[in-house]
Amino acid sequence: VEVLGDLQGPKFRVAELEGEPVMLNNGDILEFGICKDDNDNIRPGRITMKSTVEQRALIKACKPDTTLLIEDGIMEVKVIEKCSETELRVQVVRGGKLKARKGVNVPDCEIDCAALTEKDIEDAEYLLQLDPPCEYICVSFAQKGQDLQELIDIMDRLNIPQDKRPKICPKIEKPQAFTNIEGILEKSRALMVA
């Protein structure tokens, strides 16, 4: 039996709620931005995300007409104005009841952040120390070859011999990966489409 280790990759989630779940109605225009402080929670008229490197990069990557999918695409908003590097105005395309900590996906943007989070680096180091080693390590949300190079660099730093290295399996989860597929394939031994 072969073993596959899966690195979760960056997580993009809305923040906490100020009160009850917020109803998003089709056509509503809302603020969508990074929390200004610990009390800047989701409330009617405003959707927030906690301030992390990855989430700031997501907001920064958005521009007018960018689609943001919330809760696995159940809800959809479209950017109508980029107010700053941390604030957007969006219009609800497909509404629903927004709850805390639901996932956000921006399928049409390449997000300029490291593929491996601090947790992924710790998890990769753990996986690379296993004896016997796992046969594969998956890298979530790979968008380009450089995303996989981060894992190769960890193997180099830990002096993992070439014959003991797990095969790299990028998870193809965004359209940008297809644009950069040649660079991804150069550093891969398998692919997962998720």
C-alpha positions in Angstrom: 0.0 0.0 0.0 1.3 3.4 -0.9 0.9 6.4 1.5 0.0 9.9 0.4 0.5 12.9 2.7 -1.7 15.9 2.0 -0.7 19.5 2.7 -3.9 21.6 3.2 -2.6 24.8 1.6 -3.9 28.3 2.3 -7.4 28.6 3.7 -9.6 31.5 2.7 -12.5 32.0 5.1 -14.9 34.8 6.1 -14.6 36.0 9.7 -16.9 35.7 12.7 -20.4 37.0 12.9 -21.4 40.0 14.9 -24.7 38.4 15.6 -27.0 36.0 13.8 -26.2 34.7 10.2 -26.5 37.4 7.7 -28.9 37.1 4.7 -27.3 38.0 1.4 -30.0 38.9 -1.1 -29.4 38.9 -4.9 -28.5 42.5 -6.0 -27.4 43.7 -2.6 -24.3 45.8 -2.6 -21.9 45.2 0.3 -18.5 46.0 1.7 -16.1 43.0 1.6 -12.8 43.5 3.3 -10.1 42.6 5.8 -11.1 43.0 9.5 -10.0 46.5 10.6 -9.8 45.2 14.2 -10.9 42.3 16.4 -14.5 43.7 16.5 -14.9 44.1 12.7 -17.1 41.0 12.3 -19.6 40.1 9.6 -22.8 42.1 9.9 -25.6 43.3 7.5 -23.9 45.3 4.7 -20.3 44.0 5.5 -18.5 40.7 5.0 -15.0 40.5 6.6 -12.0 38.2 6.6 -9.4 37.9 9.3 -6.1 39.6 8.5 -3.6 36.9 7.3 -1.0 37.1 4.7 -3.0 34.8 2.4 -6.3 36.6 2.9 -4.8 40.0 2.3 -3.3 38.6 -0.9 -6.7 37.3 -2.0 -8.3 40.8 -1.5 -5.3 42.4 -3.2 -5.7 40.1 -6.3 -9.4 41.1 -6.8 -10.4 43.7 -9.3 -13.8 44.8 -10.8 -15.7 41.8 -12.2 -13.8 39.3 -10.1 -16.2 36.5 -8.9 -15.9 35.4 -5.2 -17.6 32.1 -4.3 -18.6 31.6 -0.7 -19.4 28.3 1.0 -18.4 26.0 -1.9 -20.2 28.2 -4.4 -23.5 28.2 -2.6 -23.2 32.0 -2.6 -21.6 34.3 -5.2 -20.6 37.9 -5.1 -18.9 40.0 -7.8 -16.5 42.9 -7.3 -17.9 46.2 -8.5 -15.2 48.4 -7.0 -11.8 48.0 -5.5 -11.7 50.6 -2.8 -8.1 49.8 -1.5 -5.7 46.9 -1.2 -7.9 45.6 1.7 -11.4 46.7 0.8 -13.9 45.9 -2.0 -17.5 46.7 -2.9 -19.3 43.7 -4.1 -22.8 42.8 -5.5 -24.5 39.6 -4.5 -25.1 37.5 -7.6 -26.4 34.4 -5.7 -27.5 34.9 -2.2 -28.0 32.8 0.9 -27.6 32.9 4.6 -23.9 33.7 5.5 -22.5 32.0 8.5 -19.2 32.4 10.2 -15.9 30.9 8.9 -17.3 29.7 5.5 -14.8 29.2 2.7 -14.1 31.8 0.0 -12.8 30.8 -3.4 -11.7 33.2 -6.2 -11.4 30.8 -9.2 -10.4 33.5 -11.7 -7.4 35.1 -9.8 -3.9 34.0 -9.3 -3.3 34.8 -5.6 0.2 36.0 -4.9 1.1 34.1 -1.8 3.2 31.2 -0.9 1.7 27.8 -1.7 2.8 26.4 1.6 1.6 28.0 4.8 3.6 27.8 8.1 1.4 24.8 9.0 2.1 23.1 5.7 5.9 23.6 6.2 5.6 21.9 9.7 3.4 19.1 8.2 5.9 18.6 5.3 8.8 18.4 7.8 6.9 15.8 9.8 6.0 13.8 6.7 9.6 13.8 5.5 10.8 12.4 8.8 8.5 9.3 8.7 10.2 5.9 8.5 9.2 4.3 6.3 8.5 7.5 4.3 5.3 8.3 2.5 5.4 7.8 -1.2 3.6 11.0 -2.2 3.1 14.5 -0.8 0.2 16.5 -2.3 0.5 20.3 -2.5 -2.9 22.0 -2.5 -3.9 24.9 -4.8 -0.7 24.6 -6.9 -0.8 27.5 -9.4 2.7 27.3 -10.9 5.9 25.3 -10.7 7.4 27.6 -8.0 4.7 26.4 -5.7 6.2 22.9 -5.8 9.7 24.2 -5.6 8.9 25.3 -2.0 8.5 21.6 -1.1 11.7 20.6 -3.0 13.5 23.3 -1.0 12.3 21.8 2.3 13.6 18.4 1.1 17.0 20.0 0.2 17.2 21.7 3.6 16.5 18.4 5.4 19.0 16.6 3.2 16.5 14.0 2.1 18.4 11.8 -0.4 16.9 11.8 -3.9 16.0 8.1 -3.7 14.1 8.6 -0.4 12.1 11.7 -1.5 8.3 11.3 -1.8 6.9 12.0 -5.3 5.2 15.4 -5.5 1.6 15.4 -6.5 0.1 18.9 -7.0 -3.6 19.3 -6.5 -5.0 21.2 -9.5 -7.8 23.2 -8.0 -7.7 26.5 -9.9 -7.8 27.4 -13.6 -4.4 29.2 -13.3 -2.8 25.8 -12.9 -3.7 25.0 -16.5 -2.1 28.2 -17.7 1.2 27.1 -16.0 0.8 23.4 -16.4 4.2 22.8 -18.1 6.1 24.3 -15.1 4.0 22.2 -12.7 4.5 19.0 -14.7 8.3 19.5 -14.6 8.3 19.2 -10.8 5.6 16.5 -10.5 5.4 12.8 -10.6 1.5 12.6 -10.3 -1.4 15.0 -10.6 -4.7 15.3 -8.7 -7.6 17.3 -10.1 -9.8 18.5 -7.2 
